[in-house]
């Protein structure tokens, strides 16, 4: 996986969108997101996976009693000291 800055992703978006490479996008040397290419044949599978993820997050919020921001902070690995 390649890690690039937000400006590079913006400036070369056409290149990355045509590529099959997964890209980590950084802002101020911290990963802020990922670009994960999806083949048309995988679109339904991806939608189903995202729906399951959303359900898991909703259940985690209910069971933990946390709000979205607190859960996000609890899952933030960028400050783990690695």
N, C-alpha and C positions, 0 to 999 in steps of 0.2 A: 504494500500500500504506500502510496506517495503522499507526503504532507506538503501542502502549499499554503501560501498566504491568501487572504481574501482578495486582494488586488489582482494577484496572478490568476485566480479562479475567474474573477470578473473579466479581466482582459483577454483570457484565453478560453472563455466559456464554450465557444463553439467546438474547440478542440476536445475539451474534456467531455462534453455532452456526446460527441461522436465516438469517444473511446469506451472501452470495456473495463477500464481501470477504476478501482475504488480509490477515492481521494479523500484524505482528511483535510479539512479546511481550518486554518489557524488565523487567529486574530491576536495580536500582541503575544505571539508564541504560545498561545493556549488553543487547543482544539475546540472549535465552536460548532462543528457539524461535519457531516460526511456527505459526499456524493456517491451514491451506489447506483450504478447503471442497472436498468431492468430491461430484459428482452420482452418483446410483446407477448411471447408465449408464456412468460412467467408472471404476467400482470395479475391474473386472477389469484395465483398463489401468493403474491406479495400483498394484495388487498386482504386476503384471508389472514395472513400473518399479522398485518397491522391491526386488523379488527381484534385478534386474540390479544395482542399487546395492549391495546386500549382497554379491553376487558380486564386484563391482569392489573393494569395500573389503577383502574376504578376500584377493583376489589381490594388492592393494597391500601388505597386511600381510606376506604370504609373500615377495613380491619385494623389499620394502624391508628386511625383517628387524626392523621396528619392532613394538612392542606397540601395543595400541589407544590407550593414553594418550599415547604418544609421537607416534603418527600424528595424534591429535586436536590436540595442541599444535602440530604442524607445519602443520596446516590452519587453525588459529585466526587469523582475520584481524582480530580485535578489537584486537590489540596492534600493528597495523601502522603506527600513527602517523597514520592518516587522521582 
